[in-house]
Amino acid sequence: MPKIIRLAPETLSAAAEEITAALRIPGSVALVPTETVYGLICRAGDQAACSRIFSLKGRAGSKLLGWFIRDEEMAKKHGIILNSLSSALIKKYTPGALTIISRKDDGTTQGFRIPDHPLLLDILKRLREPLVQTSANASGMADAESTKDALRQLNGDVDIAVDGGTLAPGSMGSTVVDATGEELKILRQGKLAIPVPFK
């Protein structure tokens, strides 16, 4: 079993420090609460940890993983191209439950979001690099409602887990949009409702 941290306002900073230290170890994966659902995170540049996430979820390696970022500056620093549409979405809807797919300067695309959760923002501030993120459930299964539920579903153990309590009924993942062109395309309707066409 992984080490489990009970999250409370007075322990948030200490929890962020401990998780950051854990994630700096190559191959490390953490289970954390977000403002949407429970998620798995690791450093975006840690390929061993990214591979572990696929294994933990039983997910096909061909599927892309999203990023958590702290702000627009971090996005640009790590190759994400912010066009006028993605910049407008960031300004209006973030931080929050919106995953934006944008082009990168290497010709690929990347989904990212700025989380509205103090623990994640603290970790991002300390690490100064994006976090790979995905829901903490087995591939094809419903979102985990608690740390215990997530650990039960996963194919193996994470290195460290944060218990943020049980999710509220009806909790759901982020809304996913394609902002690579001039017009917004909604790929998955989630917690956040966005009008189309978006202006």
C-alpha positions in Angstrom: 0.0 0.0 0.0 1.2 3.5 -0.7 1.6 6.2 1.9 -1.7 8.0 2.3 -1.9 11.7 3.3 -5.1 13.0 4.8 -5.7 16.4 3.3 -6.9 19.4 5.4 -6.4 23.1 4.9 -3.8 23.3 7.7 -1.8 20.4 6.1 -2.0 21.5 2.5 1.4 23.1 2.2 3.2 20.2 3.9 1.3 17.8 1.7 2.3 19.7 -1.4 6.0 19.6 -0.3 5.9 15.9 0.4 4.2 15.1 -3.0 6.6 17.3 -4.9 9.6 15.5 -3.3 8.1 12.1 -4.2 7.4 13.2 -7.8 11.0 14.3 -8.3 12.0 10.6 -7.9 12.1 9.1 -11.4 9.1 6.8 -12.1 7.0 8.2 -9.2 3.2 8.5 -9.6 0.8 10.1 -7.1 -3.0 9.8 -6.6 -4.6 13.2 -5.8 -8.0 14.8 -5.5 -8.9 17.6 -8.0 -11.8 19.9 -8.3 -13.4 17.4 -10.8 -12.4 13.7 -10.0 -9.6 11.8 -8.4 -6.5 11.8 -10.7 -3.1 10.2 -11.2 -0.2 12.6 -11.7 3.5 12.5 -12.5 6.1 14.9 -14.0 5.5 15.4 -17.7 9.1 14.8 -18.5 9.3 11.5 -16.6 8.8 8.9 -19.2 9.1 6.0 -16.8 6.3 7.5 -14.6 4.1 8.1 -17.7 4.5 4.4 -18.7 3.5 3.4 -15.2 0.3 5.4 -15.4 -0.7 3.5 -18.5 0.0 0.3 -16.7 -1.9 1.3 -13.6 -5.0 2.2 -15.6 -4.7 -0.7 -18.1 -4.9 1.9 -20.8 -3.6 1.7 -24.4 -0.3 3.4 -24.7 -1.5 5.1 -27.9 -3.9 7.3 -26.0 -2.5 10.8 -25.1 -2.3 12.0 -21.5 -3.3 15.6 -20.6 -1.2 18.1 -18.6 -1.9 20.2 -15.6 -0.1 23.6 -15.9 0.1 26.6 -13.6 -0.4 29.4 -16.1 0.1 30.5 -19.7 3.8 31.2 -19.1 4.3 27.5 -18.2 2.3 26.4 -21.3 4.5 28.5 -23.6 7.7 27.5 -21.9 6.9 23.8 -22.7 6.0 24.3 -26.3 2.3 24.9 -26.3 1.2 27.4 -28.9 -1.6 29.6 -27.6 -3.7 31.0 -30.5 -6.3 33.6 -30.0 -9.0 31.0 -29.3 -7.1 29.1 -26.6 -6.0 32.4 -25.0 -9.6 33.6 -24.8 -10.7 30.3 -23.2 -7.9 30.5 -20.6 -8.9 34.1 -19.7 -12.6 33.3 -19.4 -12.7 29.8 -17.9 -9.6 29.0 -16.0 -8.5 28.0 -13.5 -11.2 25.3 -13.7 -12.7 22.2 -15.3 -11.7 22.9 -18.9 -9.1 20.9 -20.9 -7.9 22.7 -24.0 -6.2 20.9 -26.8 -3.7 23.2 -28.6 -0.9 22.7 -31.0 2.8 22.4 -29.9 5.8 23.8 -31.6 6.9 20.3 -32.5 3.8 19.7 -34.7 2.0 17.6 -32.2 -1.0 18.5 -30.0 -1.4 18.6 -26.3 -4.4 18.8 -24.0 -3.9 20.9 -20.8 -5.8 22.6 -18.1 -5.1 25.0 -15.2 -6.7 23.3 -12.1 -8.8 25.1 -9.6 -7.4 23.2 -6.7 -4.9 24.7 -4.1 -2.9 21.4 -3.7 -2.3 21.0 -7.4 -1.4 24.7 -7.9 1.1 24.5 -5.0 2.7 21.4 -6.5 3.0 23.0 -9.9 4.6 26.1 -8.3 7.2 24.0 -6.6 8.0 21.7 -9.6 8.0 24.5 -12.2 7.0 22.0 -14.9 3.8 20.4 -16.2 2.2 17.4 -14.6 0.8 14.6 -16.6 -2.7 13.9 -15.4 -5.5 11.4 -16.0 -8.5 10.2 -14.0 -7.6 7.6 -11.3 -9.8 4.8 -12.5 -9.2 1.6 -14.5 -9.7 2.1 -18.2 -13.4 1.8 -19.1 -14.6 2.1 -15.5 -16.5 4.9 -13.8 -14.5 7.7 -12.1 -13.3 6.8 -8.6 -15.3 8.5 -5.9 -12.6 8.2 -3.2 -9.0 7.3 -2.6 -10.0 3.8 -1.5 -12.1 3.3 -4.6 -9.3 4.5 -6.9 -6.7 2.2 -5.2 -9.1 -0.7 -5.6 -9.4 -0.2 -9.3 -5.8 0.4 -10.2 -3.5 -2.3 -11.5 -0.8 -1.9 -8.8 0.2 0.8 -6.3 1.0 4.4 -6.7 3.9 5.9 -4.6 1.9 8.3 -2.6 -1.9 9.0 -2.3 -3.9 12.0 -1.0 -7.2 11.4 0.7 -9.4 14.4 0.0 -12.6 12.7 1.1 -15.4 11.3 -1.0 -16.5 13.1 -4.1 -19.8 14.9 -4.2 -22.6 12.9 -6.0 -22.6 13.7 -9.7 -18.9 14.7 -9.9 -17.5 14.5 -13.4 -14.4 15.2 -15.4 -13.4 18.3 -17.2 -15.0 19.5 -20.5 -12.5 18.8 -23.3 -12.3 21.2 -26.3 -10.3 21.4 -29.5 -8.9 24.9 -29.9 -6.3 24.1 -32.6 -8.3 26.0 -35.2 -10.3 29.2 -35.4 -13.6 27.6 -34.2 -14.2 25.8 -30.9 -15.0 22.0 -31.0 -16.3 20.3 -27.9 -14.9 16.8 -27.8 -16.3 15.8 -24.3 -19.0 17.5 -22.3 -17.9 17.6 -18.7 -18.4 19.7 -15.6 -18.1 23.0 -17.4 -20.7 24.2 -20.0 -19.4 26.3 -22.8 -21.6 28.0 -25.5 -20.9 27.1 -29.1 -20.0 29.1 -31.1 -17.7 30.5 -28.5 -16.9 34.2 -28.8 
